Amino acid sequence: NDGIAVYRAQNYYTELLWQYLETIHGYDKAIHIFNELVIHFISWQMLQGYLHRNLCNVLTPTEMNELLPIMKSLLHIP
């Protein structure tokens, strides 16, 4: 199942990141850094949703097709 595979990969790399942060910075600082990362990820996700909604309302289908593939990928535009 792809969902389980994604979960396992995310879990593996999250654990690896935590071990790295704890080894390099210590437990207390690792908590702070990890929390900051989570805050940034949530902010980026909210910004991506905002941009997606607004671009879909502002751009014509032709303009949407002219976006670079990397932009389409980042904004989840088919």
mmCIF file of the N, C-alpha and C atoms, coordinates in Angstrom:
data_MODEL
# 
_entry.id   MODEL 
# 
loop_
_atom_site.group_PDB 
_atom_site.id 
_atom_site.type_symbol 
_atom_site.label_atom_id 
_atom_site.label_alt_id 
_atom_site.label_comp_id 
_atom_site.label_asym_id 
_atom_site.label_entity_id 
_atom_site.label_seq_id 
_atom_site.pdbx_PDB_ins_code 
_atom_site.Cartn_x 
_atom_site.Cartn_y 
_atom_site.Cartn_z 
_atom_site.occupancy 
_atom_site.B_iso_or_equiv 
_atom_site.pdbx_formal_charge 
_atom_site.auth_seq_id 
_atom_site.auth_comp_id 
_atom_site.auth_asym_id 
_atom_site.auth_atom_id 
_atom_site.pdbx_PDB_model_num 
ATOM 1   N N  . ASN A 1 1  ? 0.849  -1.186 0.000   1.00 0.00 ? 1  ASN A N  1 
ATOM 2   C CA . ASN A 1 1  ? 0.000  0.000  0.000   1.00 0.00 ? 1  ASN A CA 1 
ATOM 3   C C  . ASN A 1 1  ? 0.890  1.243  0.000   1.00 0.00 ? 1  ASN A C  1 
ATOM 4   N N  . ASP A 1 2  ? 0.626  2.159  -0.916  1.00 0.00 ? 2  ASP A N  1 
ATOM 5   C CA . ASP A 1 2  ? 1.442  3.366  -1.027  1.00 0.00 ? 2  ASP A CA 1 
ATOM 6   C C  . ASP A 1 2  ? 1.338  4.255  0.211   1.00 0.00 ? 2  ASP A C  1 
ATOM 7   N N  . GLY A 1 3  ? 0.161  4.326  0.798   1.00 0.00 ? 3  GLY A N  1 
ATOM 8   C CA . GLY A 1 3  ? -0.019 5.145  1.997   1.00 0.00 ? 3  GLY A CA 1 
ATOM 9   C C  . GLY A 1 3  ? 0.848  4.668  3.145   1.00 0.00 ? 3  GLY A C  1 
ATOM 10  N N  . ILE A 1 4  ? 0.922  3.365  3.324   1.00 0.00 ? 4  ILE A N  1 
ATOM 11  C CA . ILE A 1 4  ? 1.760  2.791  4.376   1.00 0.00 ? 4  ILE A CA 1 
ATOM 12  C C  . ILE A 1 4  ? 3.233  3.038  4.070   1.00 0.00 ? 4  ILE A C  1 
ATOM 13  N N  . ALA A 1 5  ? 3.622  2.913  2.805   1.00 0.00 ? 5  ALA A N  1 
ATOM 14  C CA . ALA A 1 5  ? 5.017  3.143  2.411   1.00 0.00 ? 5  ALA A CA 1 
ATOM 15  C C  . ALA A 1 5  ? 5.421  4.591  2.676   1.00 0.00 ? 5  ALA A C  1 
ATOM 16  N N  . VAL A 1 6  ? 4.535  5.520  2.359   1.00 0.00 ? 6  VAL A N  1 
ATOM 17  C CA . VAL A 1 6  ? 4.821  6.939  2.614   1.00 0.00 ? 6  VAL A CA 1 
ATOM 18  C C  . VAL A 1 6  ? 4.947  7.174  4.111   1.00 0.00 ? 6  VAL A C  1 
ATOM 19  N N  . TYR A 1 7  ? 4.032  6.605  4.886   1.00 0.00 ? 7  TYR A N  1 
ATOM 20  C CA . TYR A 1 7  ? 4.079  6.750  6.344   1.00 0.00 ? 7  TYR A CA 1 
ATOM 21  C C  . TYR A 1 7  ? 5.394  6.220  6.903   1.00 0.00 ? 7  TYR A C  1 
ATOM 22  N N  . ARG A 1 8  ? 5.802  5.054  6.451   1.00 0.00 ? 8  ARG A N  1 
ATOM 23  C CA . ARG A 1 8  ? 7.053  4.460  6.941   1.00 0.00 ? 8  ARG A CA 1 
ATOM 24  C C  . ARG A 1 8  ? 8.259  5.318  6.579   1.00 0.00 ? 8  ARG A C  1 
ATOM 25  N N  . ALA A 1 9  ? 8.281  5.832  5.358   1.00 0.00 ? 9  ALA A N  1 
ATOM 26  C CA . ALA A 1 9  ? 9.396  6.688  4.933   1.00 0.00 ? 9  ALA A CA 1 
ATOM 27  C C  . ALA A 1 9  ? 9.427  7.972  5.765   1.00 0.00 ? 9  ALA A C  1 
ATOM 28  N N  . GLN A 1 10 ? 8.266  8.589  5.959   1.00 0.00 ? 10 GLN A N  1 
ATOM 29  C CA . GLN A 1 10 ? 8.207  9.809  6.764   1.00 0.00 ? 10 GLN A CA 1 
ATOM 30  C C  . GLN A 1 10 ? 8.650  9.530  8.196   1.00 0.00 ? 10 GLN A C  1 
ATOM 31  N N  . ASN A 1 11 ? 8.194  8.429  8.739   1.00 0.00 ? 11 ASN A N  1 
ATOM 32  C CA . ASN A 1 11 ? 8.551  8.065  10.100  1.00 0.00 ? 11 ASN A CA 1 
ATOM 33  C C  . ASN A 1 11 ? 10.054 7.821  10.223  1.00 0.00 ? 11 ASN A C  1 
ATOM 34  N N  . TYR A 1 12 ? 10.622 7.124  9.249   1.00 0.00 ? 12 TYR A N  1 
ATOM 35  C CA . TYR A 1 12 ? 12.058 6.829  9.256   1.00 0.00 ? 12 TYR A CA 1 
ATOM 36  C C  . TYR A 1 12 ? 12.876 8.122  9.252   1.00 0.00 ? 12 TYR A C  1 
ATOM 37  N N  . TYR A 1 13 ? 12.559 9.028  8.336   1.00 0.00 ? 13 TYR A N  1 
ATOM 38  C CA . TYR A 1 13 ? 13.337 10.257 8.217   1.00 0.00 ? 13 TYR A CA 1 
ATOM 39  C C  . TYR A 1 13 ? 13.074 11.231 9.363   1.00 0.00 ? 13 TYR A C  1 
ATOM 40  N N  . THR A 1 14 ? 11.877 11.212 9.917   1.00 0.00 ? 14 THR A N  1 
ATOM 41  C CA . THR A 1 14 ? 11.600 12.029 11.093  1.00 0.00 ? 14 THR A CA 1 
ATOM 42  C C  . THR A 1 14 ? 12.426 11.539 12.275  1.00 0.00 ? 14 THR A C  1 
ATOM 43  N N  . GLU A 1 15 ? 12.478 10.237 12.450  1.00 0.00 ? 15 GLU A N  1 
ATOM 44  C CA . GLU A 1 15 ? 13.281 9.651  13.527  1.00 0.00 ? 15 GLU A CA 1 
ATOM 45  C C  . GLU A 1 15 ? 14.764 9.944  13.321  1.00 0.00 ? 15 GLU A C  1 
ATOM 46  N N  . LEU A 1 16 ? 15.226 9.831  12.091  1.00 0.00 ? 16 LEU A N  1 
ATOM 47  C CA . LEU A 1 16 ? 16.622 10.121 11.768  1.00 0.00 ? 16 LEU A CA 1 
ATOM 48  C C  . LEU A 1 16 ? 16.949 11.587 12.061  1.00 0.00 ? 16 LEU A C  1 
ATOM 49  N N  . LEU A 1 17 ? 16.057 12.497 11.685  1.00 0.00 ? 17 LEU A N  1 
ATOM 50  C CA . LEU A 1 17 ? 16.245 13.921 11.970  1.00 0.00 ? 17 LEU A CA 1 
ATOM 51  C C  . LEU A 1 17 ? 16.295 14.158 13.472  1.00 0.00 ? 17 LEU A C  1 
ATOM 52  N N  . TRP A 1 18 ? 15.380 13.533 14.202  1.00 0.00 ? 18 TRP A N  1 
ATOM 53  C CA . TRP A 1 18 ? 15.357 13.711 15.654  1.00 0.00 ? 18 TRP A CA 1 
ATOM 54  C C  . TRP A 1 18 ? 16.667 13.230 16.278  1.00 0.00 ? 18 TRP A C  1 
ATOM 55  N N  . GLN A 1 19 ? 17.135 12.073 15.880  1.00 0.00 ? 19 GLN A N  1 
ATOM 56  C CA . GLN A 1 19 ? 18.393 11.548 16.419  1.00 0.00 ? 19 GLN A CA 1 
ATOM 57  C C  . GLN A 1 19 ? 19.555 12.495 16.129  1.00 0.00 ? 19 GLN A C  1 
ATOM 58  N N  . TYR A 1 20 ? 19.591 13.036 14.919  1.00 0.00 ? 20 TYR A N  1 
ATOM 59  C CA . TYR A 1 20 ? 20.640 13.988 14.548  1.00 0.00 ? 20 TYR A CA 1 
ATOM 60  C C  . TYR A 1 20 ? 20.568 15.232 15.433  1.00 0.00 ? 20 TYR A C  1 
ATOM 61  N N  . LEU A 1 21 ? 19.365 15.815 15.542  1.00 0.00 ? 21 LEU A N  1 
ATOM 62  C CA . LEU A 1 21 ? 19.210 17.031 16.339  1.00 0.00 ? 21 LEU A CA 1 
ATOM 63  C C  . LEU A 1 21 ? 19.592 16.799 17.794  1.00 0.00 ? 21 LEU A C  1 
ATOM 64  N N  . GLU A 1 22 ? 19.159 15.677 18.327  1.00 0.00 ? 22 GLU A N  1 
ATOM 65  C CA . GLU A 1 22 ? 19.458 15.378 19.727  1.00 0.00 ? 22 GLU A CA 1 
ATOM 66  C C  . GLU A 1 22 ? 20.949 15.147 19.942  1.00 0.00 ? 22 GLU A C  1 
ATOM 67  N N  . THR A 1 23 ? 21.607 14.479 19.010  1.00 0.00 ? 23 THR A N  1 
ATOM 68  C CA . THR A 1 23 ? 23.041 14.211 19.121  1.00 0.00 ? 23 THR A CA 1 
ATOM 69  C C  . THR A 1 23 ? 23.850 15.502 19.012  1.00 0.00 ? 23 THR A C  1 
ATOM 70  N N  . ILE A 1 24 ? 23.503 16.335 18.056  1.00 0.00 ? 24 ILE A N  1 
ATOM 71  C CA . ILE A 1 24 ? 24.269 17.560 17.810  1.00 0.00 ? 24 ILE A CA 1 
ATOM 72  C C  . ILE A 1 24 ? 23.947 18.661 18.818  1.00 0.00 ? 24 ILE A C  1 
ATOM 73  N N  . HIS A 1 25 ? 22.665 18.838 19.160  1.00 0.00 ? 25 HIS A N  1 
ATOM 74  C CA . HIS A 1 25 ? 22.244 19.993 19.951  1.00 0.00 ? 25 HIS A CA 1 
ATOM 75  C C  . HIS A 1 25 ? 21.791 19.663 21.371  1.00 0.00 ? 25 HIS A C  1 
ATOM 76  N N  . GLY A 1 26 ? 21.596 18.404 21.688  1.00 0.00 ? 26 GLY A N  1 
ATOM 77  C CA . GLY A 1 26 ? 21.072 18.046 22.998  1.00 0.00 ? 26 GLY A CA 1 
ATOM 78  C C  . GLY A 1 26 ? 19.551 18.022 22.994  1.00 0.00 ? 26 GLY A C  1 
ATOM 79  N N  . TYR A 1 27 ? 18.993 17.397 24.018  1.00 0.00 ? 27 TYR A N  1 
ATOM 80  C CA . TYR A 1 27 ? 17.554 17.144 24.071  1.00 0.00 ? 27 TYR A CA 1 
ATOM 81  C C  . TYR A 1 27 ? 16.723 18.428 24.044  1.00 0.00 ? 27 TYR A C  1 
ATOM 82  N N  . ASP A 1 28 ? 17.027 19.372 24.938  1.00 0.00 ? 28 ASP A N  1 
ATOM 83  C CA . ASP A 1 28 ? 16.211 20.587 25.044  1.00 0.00 ? 28 ASP A CA 1 
ATOM 84  C C  . ASP A 1 28 ? 16.254 21.432 23.776  1.00 0.00 ? 28 ASP A C  1 
ATOM 85  N N  . LYS A 1 29 ? 17.432 21.629 23.218  1.00 0.00 ? 29 LYS A N  1 
ATOM 86  C CA . LYS A 1 29 ? 17.562 22.421 21.988  1.00 0.00 ? 29 LYS A CA 1 
ATOM 87  C C  . LYS A 1 29 ? 16.914 21.685 20.816  1.00 0.00 ? 29 LYS A C  1 
ATOM 88  N N  . ALA A 1 30 ? 17.006 20.348 20.800  1.00 0.00 ? 30 ALA A N  1 
ATOM 89  C CA . ALA A 1 30 ? 16.384 19.555 19.734  1.00 0.00 ? 30 ALA A CA 1 
ATOM 90  C C  . ALA A 1 30 ? 14.870 19.758 19.731  1.00 0.00 ? 30 ALA A C  1 
ATOM 91  N N  . ILE A 1 31 ? 14.273 19.815 20.909  1.00 0.00 ? 31 ILE A N  1 
ATOM 92  C CA . ILE A 1 31 ? 12.829 20.062 21.005  1.00 0.00 ? 31 ILE A CA 1 
ATOM 93  C C  . ILE A 1 31 ? 12.495 21.414 20.388  1.00 0.00 ? 31 ILE A C  1 
ATOM 94  N N  . HIS A 1 32 ? 13.268 22.420 20.739  1.00 0.00 ? 32 HIS A N  1 
ATOM 95  C CA . HIS A 1 32 ? 13.031 23.766 20.212  1.00 0.00 ? 32 HIS A CA 1 
ATOM 96  C C  . HIS A 1 32 ? 13.162 23.796 18.686  1.00 0.00 ? 32 HIS A C  1 
ATOM 97  N N  . ILE A 1 33 ? 14.220 23.223 18.158  1.00 0.00 ? 33 ILE A N  1 
ATOM 98  C CA . ILE A 1 33 ? 14.448 23.208 16.707  1.00 0.00 ? 33 ILE A CA 1 
ATOM 99  C C  . ILE A 1 33 ? 13.339 22.436 16.001  1.00 0.00 ? 33 ILE A C  1 
ATOM 100 N N  . PHE A 1 34 ? 12.968 21.281 16.544  1.00 0.00 ? 34 PHE A N  1 
ATOM 101 C CA . PHE A 1 34 ? 11.927 20.459 15.926  1.00 0.00 ? 34 PHE A CA 1 
ATOM 102 C C  . PHE A 1 34 ? 10.593 21.207 15.899  1.00 0.00 ? 34 PHE A C  1 
ATOM 103 N N  . ASN A 1 35 ? 10.263 21.865 17.009  1.00 0.00 ? 35 ASN A N  1 
ATOM 104 C CA . ASN A 1 35 ? 9.026  22.655 17.053  1.00 0.00 ? 35 ASN A CA 1 
ATOM 105 C C  . ASN A 1 35 ? 9.044  23.767 16.015  1.00 0.00 ? 35 ASN A C  1 
ATOM 106 N N  . GLU A 1 36 ? 10.182 24.434 15.862  1.00 0.00 ? 36 GLU A N  1 
ATOM 107 C CA . GLU A 1 36 ? 10.308 25.494 14.856  1.00 0.00 ? 36 GLU A CA 1 
ATOM 108 C C  . GLU A 1 36 ? 10.107 24.929 13.451  1.00 0.00 ? 36 GLU A C  1 
ATOM 109 N N  . LEU A 1 37 ? 10.662 23.766 13.185  1.00 0.00 ? 37 LEU A N  1 
ATOM 110 C CA . LEU A 1 37 ? 10.478 23.134 11.878  1.00 0.00 ? 37 LEU A CA 1 
ATOM 111 C C  . LEU A 1 37 ? 9.004  22.843 11.605  1.00 0.00 ? 37 LEU A C  1 
ATOM 112 N N  . VAL A 1 38 ? 8.317  22.309 12.596  1.00 0.00 ? 38 VAL A N  1 
ATOM 113 C CA . VAL A 1 38 ? 6.892  21.999 12.434  1.00 0.00 ? 38 VAL A CA 1 
ATOM 114 C C  . VAL A 1 38 ? 6.103  23.277 12.154  1.00 0.00 ? 38 VAL A C  1 
ATOM 115 N N  . ILE A 1 39 ? 6.412  24.343 12.877  1.00 0.00 ? 39 ILE A N  1 
ATOM 116 C CA . ILE A 1 39 ? 5.735  25.627 12.659  1.00 0.00 ? 39 ILE A CA 1 
ATOM 117 C C  . ILE A 1 39 ? 5.967  26.113 11.233  1.00 0.00 ? 39 ILE A C  1 
ATOM 118 N N  . HIS A 1 40 ? 7.206  26.010 10.750  1.00 0.00 ? 40 HIS A N  1 
ATOM 119 C CA . HIS A 1 40 ? 7.510  26.440 9.382   1.00 0.00 ? 40 HIS A CA 1 
ATOM 120 C C  . HIS A 1 40 ? 6.779  25.586 8.353   1.00 0.00 ? 40 HIS A C  1 
ATOM 121 N N  . PHE A 1 41 ? 6.748  24.278 8.558   1.00 0.00 ? 41 PHE A N  1 
ATOM 122 C CA . PHE A 1 41 ? 6.054  23.398 7.613   1.00 0.00 ? 41 PHE A CA 1 
ATOM 123 C C  . PHE A 1 41 ? 4.564  23.730 7.539   1.00 0.00 ? 41 PHE A C  1 
ATOM 124 N N  . ILE A 1 42 ? 3.955  23.979 8.681   1.00 0.00 ? 42 ILE A N  1 
ATOM 125 C CA . ILE A 1 42 ? 2.535  24.332 8.694   1.00 0.00 ? 42 ILE A CA 1 
ATOM 126 C C  . ILE A 1 42 ? 2.315  25.671 7.992   1.00 0.00 ? 42 ILE A C  1 
ATOM 127 N N  . SER A 1 43 ? 3.191  26.637 8.244   1.00 0.00 ? 43 SER A N  1 
ATOM 128 C CA . SER A 1 43 ? 3.083  27.943 7.575   1.00 0.00 ? 43 SER A CA 1 
ATOM 129 C C  . SER A 1 43 ? 3.216  27.799 6.072   1.00 0.00 ? 43 SER A C  1 
ATOM 130 N N  . TRP A 1 44 ? 4.193  27.013 5.626   1.00 0.00 ? 44 TRP A N  1 
ATOM 131 C CA . TRP A 1 44 ? 4.386  26.794 4.190   1.00 0.00 ? 44 TRP A CA 1 
ATOM 132 C C  . TRP A 1 44 ? 3.160  26.123 3.572   1.00 0.00 ? 44 TRP A C  1 
ATOM 133 N N  . GLN A 1 45 ? 2.586  25.171 4.299   1.00 0.00 ? 45 GLN A N  1 
ATOM 134 C CA . GLN A 1 45 ? 1.411  24.472 3.789   1.00 0.00 ? 45 GLN A CA 1 
ATOM 135 C C  . GLN A 1 45 ? 0.222  25.429 3.665   1.00 0.00 ? 45 GLN A C  1 
ATOM 136 N N  . MET A 1 46 ? 0.048  26.298 4.642   1.00 0.00 ? 46 MET A N  1 
ATOM 137 C CA . MET A 1 46 ? -1.044 27.274 4.585   1.00 0.00 ? 46 MET A CA 1 
ATOM 138 C C  . MET A 1 46 ? -0.820 28.260 3.437   1.00 0.00 ? 46 MET A C  1 
ATOM 139 N N  . LEU A 1 47 ? 0.418  28.711 3.248   1.00 0.00 ? 47 LEU A N  1 
ATOM 140 C CA . LEU A 1 47 ? 0.742  29.625 2.153   1.00 0.00 ? 47 LEU A CA 1 
ATOM 141 C C  . LEU A 1 47 ? 0.497  28.961 0.803   1.00 0.00 ? 47 LEU A C  1 
ATOM 142 N N  . GLN A 1 48 ? 0.880  27.700 0.679   1.00 0.00 ? 48 GLN A N  1 
ATOM 143 C CA . GLN A 1 48 ? 0.664  26.962 -0.572  1.00 0.00 ? 48 GLN A CA 1 
ATOM 144 C C  . GLN A 1 48 ? -0.821 26.886 -0.885  1.00 0.00 ? 48 GLN A C  1 
ATOM 145 N N  . GLY A 1 49 ? -1.641 26.605 0.102   1.00 0.00 ? 49 GLY A N  1 
ATOM 146 C CA . GLY A 1 49 ? -3.086 26.542 -0.103  1.00 0.00 ? 49 GLY A CA 1 
ATOM 147 C C  . GLY A 1 49 ? -3.657 27.888 -0.514  1.00 0.00 ? 49 GLY A C  1 
ATOM 148 N N  . TYR A 1 50 ? -3.191 28.942 0.131   1.00 0.00 ? 50 TYR A N  1 
ATOM 149 C CA . TYR A 1 50 ? -3.637 30.300 -0.209  1.00 0.00 ? 50 TYR A CA 1 
ATOM 150 C C  . TYR A 1 50 ? -3.271 30.644 -1.648  1.00 0.00 ? 50 TYR A C  1 
ATOM 151 N N  . LEU A 1 51 ? -2.022 30.383 -2.039  1.00 0.00 ? 51 LEU A N  1 
ATOM 152 C CA . LEU A 1 51 ? -1.585 30.667 -3.408  1.00 0.00 ? 51 LEU A CA 1 
ATOM 153 C C  . LEU A 1 51 ? -2.363 29.841 -4.427  1.00 0.00 ? 51 LEU A C  1 
ATOM 154 N N  . HIS A 1 52 ? -2.580 28.580 -4.119  1.00 0.00 ? 52 HIS A N  1 
ATOM 155 C CA . HIS A 1 52 ? -3.319 27.703 -5.029  1.00 0.00 ? 52 HIS A CA 1 
ATOM 156 C C  . HIS A 1 52 ? -4.729 28.239 -5.278  1.00 0.00 ? 52 HIS A C  1 
ATOM 157 N N  . ARG A 1 53 ? -5.416 28.570 -4.197  1.00 0.00 ? 53 ARG A N  1 
ATOM 158 C CA . ARG A 1 53 ? -6.787 29.078 -4.329  1.00 0.00 ? 53 ARG A CA 1 
ATOM 159 C C  . ARG A 1 53 ? -6.821 30.377 -5.136  1.00 0.00 ? 53 ARG A C  1 
ATOM 160 N N  . ASN A 1 54 ? -5.912 31.281 -4.838  1.00 0.00 ? 54 ASN A N  1 
ATOM 161 C CA . ASN A 1 54 ? -5.924 32.576 -5.518  1.00 0.00 ? 54 ASN A CA 1 
ATOM 162 C C  . ASN A 1 54 ? -5.483 32.474 -6.966  1.00 0.00 ? 54 ASN A C  1 
ATOM 163 N N  . LEU A 1 55 ? -4.480 31.663 -7.254  1.00 0.00 ? 55 LEU A N  1 
ATOM 164 C CA . LEU A 1 55 ? -4.039 31.524 -8.641  1.00 0.00 ? 55 LEU A CA 1 
ATOM 165 C C  . LEU A 1 55 ? -5.130 30.905 -9.504  1.00 0.00 ? 55 LEU A C  1 
ATOM 166 N N  . CYS A 1 56 ? -5.836 29.940 -8.951  1.00 0.00 ? 56 CYS A N  1 
ATOM 167 C CA . CYS A 1 56 ? -6.917 29.303 -9.711  1.00 0.00 ? 56 CYS A CA 1 
ATOM 168 C C  . CYS A 1 56 ? -8.034 30.300 -10.018 1.00 0.00 ? 56 CYS A C  1 
ATOM 169 N N  . ASN A 1 57 ? -8.225 31.286 -9.155  1.00 0.00 ? 57 ASN A N  1 
ATOM 170 C CA . ASN A 1 57 ? -9.258 32.300 -9.379  1.00 0.00 ? 57 ASN A CA 1 
ATOM 171 C C  . ASN A 1 57 ? -8.791 33.419 -10.307 1.00 0.00 ? 57 ASN A C  1 
ATOM 172 N N  . VAL A 1 58 ? -7.495 33.669 -10.370 1.00 0.00 ? 58 VAL A N  1 
ATOM 173 C CA . VAL A 1 58 ? -6.959 34.813 -11.107 1.00 0.00 ? 58 VAL A CA 1 
ATOM 174 C C  . VAL A 1 58 ? -6.493 34.442 -12.513 1.00 0.00 ? 58 VAL A C  1 
ATOM 175 N N  . LEU A 1 59 ? -5.855 33.280 -12.642 1.00 0.00 ? 59 LEU A N  1 
ATOM 176 C CA . LEU A 1 59 ? -5.272 32.904 -13.930 1.00 0.00 ? 59 LEU A CA 1 
ATOM 177 C C  . LEU A 1 59 ? -6.282 32.185 -14.821 1.00 0.00 ? 59 LEU A C  1 
ATOM 178 N N  . THR A 1 60 ? -6.162 32.408 -16.105 1.00 0.00 ? 60 THR A N  1 
ATOM 179 C CA . THR A 1 60 ? -6.980 31.681 -17.078 1.00 0.00 ? 60 THR A CA 1 
ATOM 180 C C  . THR A 1 60 ? -6.389 30.281 -17.255 1.00 0.00 ? 60 THR A C  1 
ATOM 181 N N  . PRO A 1 61 ? -7.148 29.339 -17.811 1.00 0.00 ? 61 PRO A N  1 
ATOM 182 C CA . PRO A 1 61 ? -6.594 28.000 -18.057 1.00 0.00 ? 61 PRO A CA 1 
ATOM 183 C C  . PRO A 1 61 ? -5.326 28.040 -18.922 1.00 0.00 ? 61 PRO A C  1 
ATOM 184 N N  . THR A 1 62 ? -5.278 28.945 -19.886 1.00 0.00 ? 62 THR A N  1 
ATOM 185 C CA . THR A 1 62 ? -4.086 29.066 -20.728 1.00 0.00 ? 62 THR A CA 1 
ATOM 186 C C  . THR A 1 62 ? -2.887 29.515 -19.902 1.00 0.00 ? 62 THR A C  1 
ATOM 187 N N  . GLU A 1 63 ? -3.107 30.486 -19.035 1.00 0.00 ? 63 GLU A N  1 
ATOM 188 C CA . GLU A 1 63 ? -2.022 30.970 -18.174 1.00 0.00 ? 63 GLU A CA 1 
ATOM 189 C C  . GLU A 1 63 ? -1.569 29.882 -17.202 1.00 0.00 ? 63 GLU A C  1 
ATOM 190 N N  . MET A 1 64 ? -2.518 29.092 -16.714 1.00 0.00 ? 64 MET A N  1 
ATOM 191 C CA . MET A 1 64 ? -2.171 27.984 -15.812 1.00 0.00 ? 64 MET A CA 1 
ATOM 192 C C  . MET A 1 64 ? -1.269 26.985 -16.526 1.00 0.00 ? 64 MET A C  1 
ATOM 193 N N  . ASN A 1 65 ? -1.570 26.702 -17.790 1.00 0.00 ? 65 ASN A N  1 
ATOM 194 C CA . ASN A 1 65 ? -0.762 25.760 -18.563 1.00 0.00 ? 65 ASN A CA 1 
ATOM 195 C C  . ASN A 1 65 ? 0.632  26.291 -18.838 1.00 0.00 ? 65 ASN A C  1 
ATOM 196 N N  . GLU A 1 66 ? 0.807  27.607 -18.808 1.00 0.00 ? 66 GLU A N  1 
ATOM 197 C CA . GLU A 1 66 ? 2.102  28.209 -19.082 1.00 0.00 ? 66 GLU A CA 1 
ATOM 198 C C  . GLU A 1 66 ? 3.015  28.254 -17.861 1.00 0.00 ? 66 GLU A C  1 
ATOM 199 N N  . LEU A 1 67 ? 2.484  27.916 -16.688 1.00 0.00 ? 67 LEU A N  1 
ATOM 200 C CA . LEU A 1 67 ? 3.323  27.887 -15.493 1.00 0.00 ? 67 LEU A CA 1 
ATOM 201 C C  . LEU A 1 67 ? 4.402  26.822 -15.646 1.00 0.00 ? 67 LEU A C  1 
ATOM 202 N N  . LEU A 1 68 ? 5.569  27.101 -15.092 1.00 0.00 ? 68 LEU A N  1 
ATOM 203 C CA . LEU A 1 68 ? 6.646  26.121 -15.122 1.00 0.00 ? 68 LEU A CA 1 
ATOM 204 C C  . LEU A 1 68 ? 6.235  24.877 -14.338 1.00 0.00 ? 68 LEU A C  1 
ATOM 205 N N  . PRO A 1 69 ? 6.700  23.702 -14.758 1.00 0.00 ? 69 PRO A N  1 
ATOM 206 C CA . PRO A 1 69 ? 6.346  22.462 -14.055 1.00 0.00 ? 69 PRO A CA 1 
ATOM 207 C C  . PRO A 1 69 ? 6.667  22.497 -12.560 1.00 0.00 ? 69 PRO A C  1 
ATOM 208 N N  . ILE A 1 70 ? 7.773  23.140 -12.192 1.00 0.00 ? 70 ILE A N  1 
ATOM 209 C CA . ILE A 1 70 ? 8.120  23.199 -10.767 1.00 0.00 ? 70 ILE A CA 1 
ATOM 210 C C  . ILE A 1 70 ? 7.070  23.992 -9.987  1.00 0.00 ? 70 ILE A C  1 
ATOM 211 N N  . MET A 1 71 ? 6.545  25.055 -10.595 1.00 0.00 ? 71 MET A N  1 
ATOM 212 C CA . MET A 1 71 ? 5.507  25.843 -9.934  1.00 0.00 ? 71 MET A CA 1 
ATOM 213 C C  . MET A 1 71 ? 4.216  25.039 -9.807  1.00 0.00 ? 71 MET A C  1 
ATOM 214 N N  . LYS A 1 72 ? 3.877  24.304 -10.857 1.00 0.00 ? 72 LYS A N  1 
ATOM 215 C CA . LYS A 1 72 ? 2.685  23.456 -10.800 1.00 0.00 ? 72 LYS A CA 1 
ATOM 216 C C  . LYS A 1 72 ? 2.820  22.415 -9.694  1.00 0.00 ? 72 LYS A C  1 
ATOM 217 N N  . SER A 1 73 ? 4.000  21.859 -9.575  1.00 0.00 ? 73 SER A N  1 
ATOM 218 C CA . SER A 1 73 ? 4.241  20.849 -8.552  1.00 0.00 ? 73 SER A CA 1 
ATOM 219 C C  . SER A 1 73 ? 4.119  21.450 -7.156  1.00 0.00 ? 73 SER A C  1 
ATOM 220 N N  . LEU A 1 74 ? 4.730  22.591 -6.941  1.00 0.00 ? 74 LEU A N  1 
ATOM 221 C CA . LEU A 1 74 ? 4.696  23.233 -5.627  1.00 0.00 ? 74 LEU A CA 1 
ATOM 222 C C  . LEU A 1 74 ? 3.293  23.679 -5.232  1.00 0.00 ? 74 LEU A C  1 
ATOM 223 N N  . LEU A 1 75 ? 2.505  24.080 -6.216  1.00 0.00 ? 75 LEU A N  1 
ATOM 224 C CA . LEU A 1 75 ? 1.166  24.591 -5.942  1.00 0.00 ? 75 LEU A CA 1 
ATOM 225 C C  . LEU A 1 75 ? 0.075  23.546 -6.134  1.00 0.00 ? 75 LEU A C  1 
ATOM 226 N N  . HIS A 1 76 ? 0.458  22.318 -6.429  1.00 0.00 ? 76 HIS A N  1 
ATOM 227 C CA . HIS A 1 76 ? -0.484 21.210 -6.635  1.00 0.00 ? 76 HIS A CA 1 
ATOM 228 C C  . HIS A 1 76 ? -1.513 21.541 -7.711  1.00 0.00 ? 76 HIS A C  1 
ATOM 229 N N  . ILE A 1 77 ? -1.010 22.017 -8.841  1.00 0.00 ? 77 ILE A N  1 
ATOM 230 C CA . ILE A 1 77 ? -1.861 22.335 -9.986  1.00 0.00 ? 77 ILE A CA 1 
ATOM 231 C C  . ILE A 1 77 ? -1.655 21.252 -11.035 1.00 0.00 ? 77 ILE A C  1 
ATOM 232 N N  . PRO A 1 78 ? -2.733 20.590 -11.467 1.00 0.00 ? 78 PRO A N  1 
ATOM 233 C CA . PRO A 1 78 ? -2.563 19.511 -12.464 1.00 0.00 ? 78 PRO A CA 1 
ATOM 234 C C  . PRO A 1 78 ? -2.144 20.030 -13.828 1.00 0.00 ? 78 PRO A C  1 
# 
